[in-house]
Amino acid sequence: EADIYQTPRYLVIGTGKKITLECSQTMGHDKMYWYQQDPGMELHLIHYSYGVNSTEKGDLSSESTVSRIRTEHFPLTLESARPSHTSQYLCASSPTGNQPQHFGDGTRLSIL
Amino acid sequence: AQSVAQPEDQVNVAEGNPLTVKCTYSVSGNPYLFWYVQYPNRGLQFLLKYITGDNLVKGSYGFEAEFNKSQTSFHLKKPSALVSDSALYFCAVRADGGATNKLIFGTGTLLAVQP
């Protein structure tokens, strides 16, 4: 019953390629987040957004960039992928107030 | 600064036995605490939250958590474990006054329920 969608689920691609990971939510949430997670490991916030045209860097430095042109869409881009970018990327959203974040199923990215 | 700790990397329990997954926190001001579960190749699923009110919070799939202010703990519990409860569990605390709803996550605890 997920209302937040990430595509692709899996991506294996060569070094130097430009990559965009898609994240869309249908709940009208203002706040959206990107996390990086190595398998079975803790989550690190890399980007977040308060709303349209607002983005901020998270706690973990990342070479990726994000945009928020529409409320429902929060794509993450890597201009030139490197093996060090291999990881799982999780997108989440939340409404205002003390409500939990809702997560997508993630994109598992492997850079060869 | 806000922080959350999960002291156990893994918890092993036999099916049918009670389980506890530990979490302690450090916050300035009132704590806003959450538990999430992650199954393999999936995102995180929300289990329960504590904002205010009763110290015993009930959540999804029969889980509950006990908020203890004096011990700054928020342990996750279930009276009778199922094999299907085997997963990675994350405790989280809200990072700021609510402007961003950012969460700080613990390092996760892998729960293994043996049949």
Interface residues (C-beta under 8 A of the other chain):
Chain A: A2 I4 Q6 K31 Y33 G40 M41 E42 L43 L45 Y48 Y50 E56 L90 A92 S94 T96 G97 N98 Q99 P100 Q101 H102 F103 G104 D105 G106 R108
Chain B: Y32 F34 Y36 N41 R42 G43 L44 Q45 F46 K49 I51 L88 F90 R94 G98 A99 T100 N101 K102 L103 F105 G106 T107 G108 L110
